[in-house]
Amino acid sequence: MTDTRNALNFSIDEFQGAIMRILVAGIALALGGCATITRGTEEIVMFQSDPPGALVRTSIGLGCPETPCGFTVARKLPFVATLSKPGYKDQTVEVISEMSVNGGAGLAGNVLFGGVIGIGTDAATGATLDHKPNPVSVVLEPVAPPVSPPPLKPSGKKLGKSPEAGT
């Protein structure tokens, strides 16, 4: 069998292989947005408290037993976190998702590589977003001790029988 080569000295099989690699790379770029590829669709949100050791509960069902701690959350998912510790008032913090500088750069990269499909992918996955605040940091306020009534002041009068009662 003779090897058929073109003017650039490629065989038909080599040429078809090169075309296939270019197509696969093009499809991969078109289907995935830049921010989705470079940043991912999740991030770790960290929690700190002063004093440390607070329980973290969230409106999305995630939490951790004591601060400092963190867990992975979908970038597009806002939530409310409540930090609590015995002897301290609970602190509630709203954690939002908003466009970040790095996410904006990834979105802009779609102009060069991902096109409209990449922009749509990044928008749908939330890859351009970051949670704010991150880290979530709170100062826990001690619960005030119960207020006891002030001590009675002596009136200067003796308690006992009244002068009219016993004659």
N, CA and C atoms as a LAMMPS dump frame, in Angstrom:
ITEM: TIMESTEP
0
ITEM: NUMBER OF ATOMS
501
ITEM: BOX BOUNDS ff ff ff
-5.0000000000000000e+02 5.0000000000000000e+02
-5.0000000000000000e+02 5.0000000000000000e+02
-5.0000000000000000e+02 5.0000000000000000e+02
ITEM: ATOMS id mol type element x y z
1 1 1 N 0.848 -1.169 0
2 1 2 C 0 0 0
3 1 3 C 0.891 1.228 0
4 2 1 N 0.605 2.126 -0.877
5 2 2 C 1.412 3.342 -0.979
6 2 3 C 0.854 4.416 -0.074
7 3 1 N 1.762 5.245 0.44
8 3 2 C 1.404 6.337 1.335
9 3 3 C 1.074 7.554 0.485
10 4 1 N -0.169 8 0.576
11 4 2 C -0.578 9.166 -0.193
12 4 3 C -0.325 10.406 0.647
13 5 1 N 0.486 11.327 0.159
14 5 2 C 0.82 12.55 0.885
15 5 3 C 0.431 13.748 0.039
16 6 1 N 0.056 14.834 0.744
17 6 2 C -0.296 16.049 0.035
18 6 3 C 0.928 16.96 -0.071
19 7 1 N 0.735 18.17 -0.514
20 7 2 C 1.836 19.108 -0.725
21 7 3 C 2.545 19.454 0.577
22 8 1 N 1.882 19.346 1.73
23 8 2 C 2.514 19.662 3.012
24 8 3 C 3.155 18.441 3.65
25 9 1 N 3.173 17.356 2.926
26 9 2 C 3.79 16.116 3.368
27 9 3 C 3.05 15.475 4.546
28 10 1 N 1.7 15.566 4.587
29 10 2 C 0.856 14.892 5.565
30 10 3 C 0.16 13.738 4.882
31 11 1 N 0.047 12.621 5.582
32 11 2 C -0.772 11.541 5.043
33 11 3 C -2.236 11.87 5.329
34 12 1 N -3.124 11.196 4.638
35 12 2 C -4.552 11.416 4.849
36 12 3 C -4.919 11.113 6.303
37 13 1 N -4.375 10.047 6.867
38 13 2 C -4.675 9.68 8.257
39 13 3 C -4.173 10.754 9.23
40 14 1 N -2.973 11.287 8.992
41 14 2 C -2.439 12.348 9.862
42 14 3 C -3.306 13.595 9.766
43 15 1 N -3.749 13.93 8.557
44 15 2 C -4.575 15.109 8.344
45 15 3 C -5.927 14.955 9.046
46 16 1 N -6.546 13.781 8.92
47 16 2 C -7.834 13.546 9.581
48 16 3 C -7.682 13.591 11.107
49 17 1 N -6.59 13.057 11.632
50 17 2 C -6.334 13.092 13.078
51 17 3 C -6.186 14.519 13.583
52 18 1 N -5.473 15.349 12.812
53 18 2 C -5.286 16.753 13.203
54 18 3 C -6.617 17.489 13.192
55 19 1 N -7.428 17.27 12.182
56 19 2 C -8.74 17.912 12.095
57 19 3 C -9.609 17.482 13.273
58 20 1 N -9.563 16.196 13.62
59 20 2 C -10.367 15.691 14.736
60 20 3 C -9.945 16.349 16.05
61 21 1 N -8.651 16.512 16.295
62 21 2 C -8.165 17.159 17.523
63 21 3 C -8.62 18.616 17.575
64 22 1 N -8.581 19.306 16.462
65 22 2 C -9.022 20.706 16.412
66 22 3 C -10.51 20.801 16.711
67 23 1 N -11.3 19.891 16.145
68 23 2 C -12.743 19.894 16.407
69 23 3 C -13.058 19.624 17.873
70 24 1 N -12.393 18.645 18.468
71 24 2 C -12.623 18.314 19.874
72 24 3 C -12.246 19.504 20.758
73 25 1 N -11.126 20.139 20.487
74 25 2 C -10.709 21.309 21.271
75 25 3 C -11.709 22.449 21.109
76 26 1 N -12.19 22.669 19.906
77 26 2 C -13.171 23.732 19.661
78 26 3 C -14.476 23.483 20.392
79 27 1 N -14.936 22.247 20.376
80 27 2 C -16.174 21.904 21.082
81 27 3 C -15.993 22.077 22.585
82 28 1 N -14.857 21.653 23.12
83 28 2 C -14.595 21.8 24.556
84 28 3 C -14.598 23.266 24.96
85 29 1 N -14.002 24.113 24.147
86 29 2 C -13.991 25.542 24.457
87 29 3 C -15.379 26.156 24.36
88 30 1 N -16.144 25.725 23.379
89 30 2 C -17.469 26.303 23.191
90 30 3 C -18.444 25.864 24.28
91 31 1 N -18.319 24.63 24.775
92 31 2 C -19.26 24.126 25.764
93 31 3 C -18.951 24.578 27.179
94 32 1 N -17.739 24.909 27.479
95 32 2 C -17.382 25.335 28.818
96 32 3 C -16.992 26.789 28.825
97 33 1 N -17.557 27.56 29.763
98 33 2 C -17.19 28.964 29.883
99 33 3 C -15.835 29.098 30.536
100 34 1 N -15.186 30.223 30.278
101 34 2 C -13.854 30.454 30.844
102 34 3 C -13.86 30.428 32.362
103 35 1 N -14.796 31.136 32.999
104 35 2 C -14.83 31.165 34.459
105 35 3 C -15.172 29.788 35.014
106 36 1 N -16.028 29.055 34.331
107 36 2 C -16.373 27.716 34.784
108 36 3 C -15.138 26.825 34.781
109 37 1 N -14.309 26.963 33.775
110 37 2 C -13.101 26.152 33.67
111 37 3 C -12.044 26.603 34.668
112 38 1 N -11.805 27.909 34.772
113 38 2 C -10.692 28.399 35.586
114 38 3 C -11.028 28.548 37.063
115 39 1 N -12.29 28.812 37.417
116 39 2 C -12.655 29.07 38.811
117 39 3 C -13.517 27.983 39.425
118 40 1 N -14.228 27.249 38.618
119 40 2 C -15.131 26.234 39.141
120 40 3 C -16.46 26.835 39.543
121 41 1 N -17.39 25.974 39.907
122 41 2 C -18.746 26.413 40.241
123 41 3 C -18.986 26.441 41.747
124 42 1 N -17.988 26.073 42.528
125 42 2 C -18.101 26.063 43.986
126 42 3 C -16.912 26.786 44.599
127 43 1 N -17.089 27.236 45.835
128 43 2 C -15.975 27.821 46.573
129 43 3 C -16.116 27.476 48.049
130 44 1 N -15.011 27.57 48.772
131 44 2 C -15.024 27.33 50.209
132 44 3 C -15.347 28.645 50.908
133 45 1 N -16.378 28.624 51.753
134 45 2 C -16.724 29.785 52.572
135 45 3 C -16.21 29.479 53.979
136 46 1 N -15.416 30.402 54.52
137 46 2 C -14.795 30.227 55.835
138 46 3 C -15.582 30.997 56.901
139 47 1 N -15.557 30.484 58.137
140 47 2 C -16.255 31.097 59.27
141 47 3 C -15.292 31.241 60.435
142 48 1 N -15.33 32.429 61.066
143 48 2 C -14.501 32.718 62.24
144 48 3 C -15.377 33.391 63.276
145 49 1 N -15.063 33.175 64.541
146 49 2 C -15.78 33.884 65.597
147 49 3 C -14.811 34.244 66.701
148 50 1 N -15.161 35.317 67.413
149 50 2 C -14.404 35.724 68.591
150 50 3 C -15.39 35.759 69.738
151 51 1 N -15.318 34.862 70.686
152 51 2 C -14.34 33.795 70.829
153 51 3 C -14.62 32.644 69.855
154 52 1 N -13.577 31.833 69.566
155 52 2 C -13.772 30.682 68.677
156 52 3 C -14.635 29.611 69.348
157 53 1 N -15.032 28.643 68.569
158 53 2 C -15.798 27.519 69.103
159 53 3 C -17.297 27.635 68.916
160 54 1 N -17.751 28.527 68.028
161 54 2 C -19.191 28.69 67.799
162 54 3 C -19.692 27.654 66.788
163 55 1 N -20.905 27.217 66.987
164 55 2 C -21.595 26.321 66.059
165 55 3 C -22.084 27.15 64.883
166 56 1 N -21.922 26.634 63.634
167 56 2 C -22.395 27.326 62.438
168 56 3 C -23.518 26.501 61.82
169 57 1 N -24.681 27.146 61.618
170 57 2 C -25.819 26.536 60.916
171 57 3 C -26.196 27.474 59.773
172 58 1 N -26.653 26.899 58.656
173 58 2 C -27.023 27.735 57.51
174 58 3 C -28.422 27.401 57.018
175 59 1 N -28.96 28.326 56.242
176 59 2 C -30.289 28.146 55.651
177 59 3 C -30.282 27.109 54.542
178 60 1 N -29.106 26.659 54.101
179 60 2 C -29.027 25.654 53.035
180 60 3 C -28.675 24.272 53.575
181 61 1 N -28.69 24.146 54.908
182 61 2 C -28.481 22.836 55.518
183 61 3 C -27.035 22.473 55.805
184 62 1 N -26.09 23.322 55.446
185 62 2 C -24.69 23.042 55.744
186 62 3 C -24.328 23.679 57.079
187 63 1 N -23.257 23.217 57.672
188 63 2 C -22.812 23.789 58.936
189 63 3 C -21.539 23.12 59.398
190 64 1 N -21.04 23.577 60.537
191 64 2 C -19.87 22.946 61.138
192 64 3 C -19.965 23.096 62.655
193 65 1 N -19.355 22.16 63.393
194 65 2 C -19.549 22.107 64.836
195 65 3 C -18.868 23.223 65.614
196 66 1 N -17.759 23.756 65.099
197 66 2 C -17.141 24.871 65.807
198 66 3 C -16.193 25.65 64.91
199 67 1 N -16.198 26.957 65.14
200 67 2 C -15.318 27.85 64.391
201 67 3 C -13.927 27.811 65.002
202 68 1 N -12.892 28.056 64.201
203 68 2 C -12.91 28.355 62.768
204 68 3 C -13.177 27.097 61.945
205 69 1 N -13.873 27.294 60.836
206 69 2 C -14.215 26.168 59.962
207 69 3 C -14.62 26.711 58.603
208 70 1 N -14.882 25.821 57.674
209 70 2 C -15.336 26.213 56.347
210 70 3 C -15.966 25.027 55.652
211 71 1 N -16.731 25.32 54.608
212 71 2 C -17.312 24.256 53.789
213 71 3 C -17.54 24.764 52.379
214 72 1 N -17.699 23.834 51.459
215 72 2 C -17.848 24.146 50.042
216 72 3 C -19.305 24.436 49.717
217 73 1 N -19.516 25.553 49.005
218 73 2 C -20.858 26.003 48.647
219 73 3 C -20.862 26.358 47.16
220 74 1 N -21.953 26.044 46.466
221 74 2 C -22.113 26.466 45.073
222 74 3 C -22.027 27.982 45.008
223 75 1 N -21.231 28.504 44.089
224 75 2 C -21.004 29.951 43.988
225 75 3 C -22.287 30.754 43.823
226 76 1 N -23.285 30.198 43.156
227 76 2 C -24.499 30.972 42.871
228 76 3 C -25.527 30.906 43.995
229 77 1 N -25.199 30.244 45.113
230 77 2 C -26.168 29.993 46.168
231 77 3 C -25.972 30.934 47.362
232 78 1 N -26.81 31.986 47.494
233 78 2 C -26.739 32.823 48.695
234 78 3 C -27.367 32.071 49.87
235 79 1 N -27.022 32.465 51.1
236 79 2 C -27.573 31.79 52.267
237 79 3 C -27.448 32.678 53.496
238 80 1 N -28.071 32.248 54.578
239 80 2 C -27.979 32.929 55.867
240 80 3 C -27.28 31.974 56.818
241 81 1 N -26.272 32.487 57.539
242 81 2 C -25.533 31.684 58.515
243 81 3 C -25.817 32.216 59.913
244 82 1 N -26.032 31.296 60.851
245 82 2 C -26.216 31.663 62.256
246 82 3 C -25.104 31.01 63.061
247 83 1 N -24.373 31.826 63.814
248 83 2 C -23.303 31.339 64.676
249 83 3 C -23.779 31.446 66.115
250 84 1 N -23.63 30.372 66.878
251 84 2 C -24.111 30.37 68.256
252 84 3 C -23.117 29.658 69.156
253 85 1 N -23.097 30.117 70.42
254 85 2 C -22.227 29.531 71.44
255 85 3 C -22.895 29.758 72.789
256 86 1 N -22.911 28.741 73.643
257 86 2 C -23.527 28.924 74.961
258 86 3 C -22.902 30.117 75.698
259 87 1 N -23.784 30.934 76.297
260 87 2 C -23.33 32.108 77.031
261 87 3 C -23.201 33.35 76.17
262 88 1 N -23.507 33.221 74.851
263 88 2 C -23.389 34.346 73.923
264 88 3 C -24.661 34.458 73.088
265 89 1 N -24.951 35.667 72.626
266 89 2 C -26.098 35.889 71.75
267 89 3 C -25.788 35.32 70.365
268 90 1 N -26.788 34.719 69.732
269 90 2 C -26.627 34.223 68.361
270 90 3 C -26.347 35.405 67.431
271 91 1 N -25.517 35.183 66.434
272 91 2 C -25.236 36.191 65.41
273 91 3 C -25.643 35.611 64.07
274 92 1 N -26.432 36.365 63.302
275 92 2 C -26.889 35.932 61.985
276 92 3 C -26.268 36.824 60.921
277 93 1 N -25.744 36.199 59.859
278 93 2 C -25.079 36.922 58.779
279 93 3 C -25.66 36.461 57.45
280 94 1 N -26.032 37.418 56.599
281 94 2 C -26.48 37.105 55.249
282 94 3 C -25.254 37.029 54.345
283 95 1 N -25.095 35.907 53.664
284 95 2 C -23.982 35.71 52.731
285 95 3 C -24.575 35.728 51.324
286 96 1 N -24.152 36.699 50.521
287 96 2 C -24.705 36.878 49.179
288 96 3 C -23.723 36.388 48.127
289 97 1 N -24.213 36.226 46.905
290 97 2 C -23.375 35.897 45.752
291 97 3 C -23.371 37.109 44.84
292 98 1 N -22.168 37.586 44.508
293 98 2 C -22.09 38.721 43.597
294 98 3 C -20.902 38.564 42.662
295 99 1 N -20.965 39.278 41.534
296 99 2 C -19.907 39.216 40.524
297 99 3 C -18.587 39.652 41.146
298 100 1 N -17.555 38.879 40.908
299 100 2 C -16.236 39.221 41.426
300 100 3 C -15.351 39.715 40.292
301 101 1 N -14.242 40.327 40.651
302 101 2 C -13.293 40.807 39.646
303 101 3 C -12.763 39.625 38.836
304 102 1 N -12.37 38.559 39.519
305 102 2 C -11.834 37.382 38.818
306 102 3 C -12.905 36.713 37.961
307 103 1 N -14.135 36.679 38.461
308 103 2 C -15.221 36.096 37.676
309 103 3 C -15.512 36.923 36.444
310 104 1 N -15.41 38.252 36.571
311 104 2 C -15.611 39.133 35.417
312 104 3 C -14.548 38.916 34.366
313 105 1 N -13.306 38.679 34.815
314 105 2 C -12.218 38.414 33.866
315 105 3 C -12.467 37.097 33.133
316 106 1 N -12.956 36.091 33.879
317 106 2 C -13.279 34.819 33.237
318 106 3 C -14.407 34.968 32.228
319 107 1 N -15.397 35.783 32.594
320 107 2 C -16.509 36.034 31.684
321 107 3 C -16.013 36.754 30.435
322 108 1 N -15.104 37.714 30.612
323 108 2 C -14.546 38.439 29.464
324 108 3 C -13.743 37.498 28.565
325 109 1 N -13.132 36.471 29.144
326 109 2 C -12.393 35.503 28.351
327 109 3 C -13.266 34.768 27.359
328 110 1 N -14.559 34.744 27.635
329 110 2 C -15.482 34.099 26.701
330 110 3 C -15.553 34.835 25.373
331 111 1 N -15.27 36.118 25.379
332 111 2 C -15.266 36.871 24.12
333 111 3 C -14.228 36.277 23.181
334 112 1 N -13.089 35.843 23.758
335 112 2 C -12.022 35.268 22.941
336 112 3 C -12.212 33.791 22.655
337 113 1 N -12.704 33.021 23.646
338 113 2 C -12.69 31.569 23.495
339 113 3 C -14.055 30.892 23.542
340 114 1 N -14.91 31.298 24.452
341 114 2 C -16.132 30.544 24.674
342 114 3 C -17.339 31.037 23.924
343 115 1 N -17.319 32.283 23.512
344 115 2 C -18.447 32.832 22.778
345 115 3 C -19.71 32.896 23.614
346 116 1 N -20.835 32.977 22.931
347 116 2 C -22.129 33.106 23.587
348 116 3 C -22.417 31.884 24.453
349 117 1 N -22.037 30.719 23.992
350 117 2 C -22.274 29.497 24.769
351 117 3 C -21.49 29.549 26.072
352 118 1 N -20.239 30.006 26.029
353 118 2 C -19.426 30.125 27.237
354 118 3 C -19.996 31.132 28.214
355 119 1 N -20.487 32.245 27.696
356 119 2 C -21.106 33.259 28.554
357 119 3 C -22.332 32.666 29.241
358 120 1 N -23.144 31.953 28.478
359 120 2 C -24.329 31.31 29.047
360 120 3 C -23.973 30.269 30.091
361 121 1 N -22.92 29.499 29.83
362 121 2 C -22.48 28.478 30.78
363 121 3 C -22.044 29.124 32.082
364 122 1 N -21.223 30.176 31.984
365 122 2 C -20.74 30.854 33.197
366 122 3 C -21.892 31.468 33.981
367 123 1 N -22.847 32.049 33.28
368 123 2 C -23.996 32.664 33.957
369 123 3 C -24.854 31.596 34.642
370 124 1 N -25.076 30.482 33.979
371 124 2 C -25.931 29.427 34.533
372 124 3 C -25.287 28.731 35.725
373 125 1 N -23.967 28.555 35.704
374 125 2 C -23.293 27.833 36.781
375 125 3 C -22.919 28.731 37.947
376 126 1 N -22.931 30.051 37.741
377 126 2 C -22.528 30.973 38.805
378 126 3 C -21.023 31.089 38.95
379 127 1 N -20.273 30.626 37.967
380 127 2 C -18.808 30.607 38.063
381 127 3 C -18.203 32.008 38.177
382 128 1 N -18.926 33.023 37.779
383 128 2 C -18.399 34.392 37.848
384 128 3 C -18.646 35.034 39.211
385 129 1 N -19.32 34.322 40.113
386 129 2 C -19.723 34.885 41.398
387 129 3 C -18.795 34.473 42.529
388 130 1 N -18.768 35.295 43.572
389 130 2 C -18.097 34.985 44.836
390 130 3 C -19.069 35.265 45.966
391 131 1 N -18.899 34.553 47.079
392 131 2 C -19.706 34.825 48.264
393 131 3 C -19.118 36.004 49.023
394 132 1 N -20.005 36.889 49.498
395 132 2 C -19.596 38.04 50.296
396 132 3 C -20.464 38.082 51.535
397 133 1 N -19.937 38.199 52.733
398 133 2 C -18.52 38.218 53.06
399 133 3 C -17.933 36.81 53.049
400 134 1 N -16.67 36.743 52.775
401 134 2 C -15.907 35.501 52.871
402 134 3 C -14.457 35.875 53.167
403 135 1 N -13.991 35.631 54.36
404 135 2 C -14.597 34.819 55.412
405 135 3 C -15.71 35.574 56.153
406 136 1 N -16.626 34.785 56.725
407 136 2 C -17.655 35.338 57.606
408 136 3 C -17.011 35.415 58.986
409 137 1 N -16.94 36.624 59.524
410 137 2 C -16.269 36.83 60.805
411 137 3 C -17.186 37.604 61.739
412 138 1 N -17.439 37.056 62.925
413 138 2 C -18.329 37.716 63.879
414 138 3 C -17.678 37.791 65.255
415 139 1 N -18.071 38.827 65.997
416 139 2 C -17.699 38.958 67.406
417 139 3 C -18.952 38.628 68.195
418 140 1 N -18.883 37.564 68.977
419 140 2 C -20.04 37.139 69.746
420 140 3 C -20.168 38.001 70.995
421 141 1 N -21.393 38.431 71.261
422 141 2 C -21.673 39.295 72.412
423 141 3 C -22.155 38.432 73.576
424 142 1 N -21.515 38.562 74.741
425 142 2 C -21.961 37.746 75.884
426 142 3 C -23.404 38.078 76.264
427 143 1 N -24.1 37.053 76.716
428 143 2 C -25.452 37.258 77.226
429 143 3 C -25.3 37.964 78.571
430 144 1 N -26.071 39.018 78.797
431 144 2 C -25.985 39.749 80.07
432 144 3 C -26.442 38.843 81.204
433 145 1 N -25.74 38.889 82.345
434 145 2 C -26.19 38.06 83.472
435 145 3 C -27.557 38.558 83.943
436 146 1 N -28.36 37.697 84.545
437 146 2 C -29.674 38.138 84.997
438 146 3 C -29.534 39.273 86.011
439 147 1 N -30.413 40.233 85.875
440 147 2 C -30.375 41.38 86.774
441 147 3 C -31.127 41.011 88.048
442 148 1 N -30.434 41.129 89.187
443 148 2 C -31.098 40.852 90.46
444 148 3 C -31.636 42.165 91.017
445 149 1 N -32.714 42.106 91.787
446 149 2 C -33.262 43.35 92.331
447 149 3 C -32.248 43.999 93.279
448 150 1 N -32.265 45.313 93.324
449 150 2 C -31.31 45.974 94.222
450 150 3 C -31.608 45.619 95.677
451 151 1 N -30.586 45.612 96.522
452 151 2 C -30.832 45.279 97.933
453 151 3 C -31.71 46.355 98.584
454 152 1 N -32.498 45.932 99.546
455 152 2 C -33.369 46.864 100.268
456 152 3 C -32.521 47.773 101.145
457 153 1 N -32.872 49.038 101.134
458 153 2 C -32.172 49.993 101.998
459 153 3 C -32.939 50.102 103.316
460 154 1 N -32.227 50.126 104.411
461 154 2 C -32.943 50.308 105.686
462 154 3 C -33.584 51.689 105.728
463 155 1 N -34.793 51.759 106.243
464 155 2 C -35.516 53.027 106.317
465 155 3 C -35.241 53.769 107.617
466 156 1 N -34.57 53.155 108.539
467 156 2 C -34.323 53.789 109.825
468 156 3 C -35.401 53.473 110.833
469 157 1 N -36.471 52.87 110.405
470 157 2 C -37.546 52.492 111.315
471 157 3 C -37.389 51.024 111.646
472 158 1 N -37.722 50.698 112.872
473 158 2 C -37.682 49.297 113.285
474 158 3 C -38.996 48.66 112.93
475 159 1 N -38.897 47.475 112.455
476 159 2 C -40.101 46.735 112.153
477 159 3 C -40.523 45.988 113.411
478 160 1 N -41.74 45.904 113.619
479 160 2 C -42.246 45.193 114.8
480 160 3 C -43.627 45.692 115.112
481 161 1 N -43.967 45.737 116.403
482 161 2 C -45.29 46.131 116.827
483 161 3 C -45.43 47.654 116.7
484 162 1 N -46.601 48.061 116.317
485 162 2 C -46.863 49.483 116.278
486 162 3 C -47.196 49.967 117.694
487 163 1 N -46.93 51.242 118.001
488 163 2 C -47.173 51.729 119.348
489 163 3 C -48.649 51.637 119.763
490 164 1 N -49.563 51.713 118.821
491 164 2 C -50.977 51.686 119.182
492 164 3 C -51.444 50.269 119.466
493 165 1 N -50.746 49.281 119.022
494 165 2 C -51.249 47.919 119.078
495 165 3 C -51.191 47.326 120.473
496 166 1 N -50.307 47.685 121.316
497 166 2 C -50.16 46.889 122.529
498 166 3 C -50.483 47.571 123.838
499 167 1 N -51.268 48.5 124.009
500 167 2 C -51.513 49.05 125.329
501 167 3 C -52.649 48.492 126.016
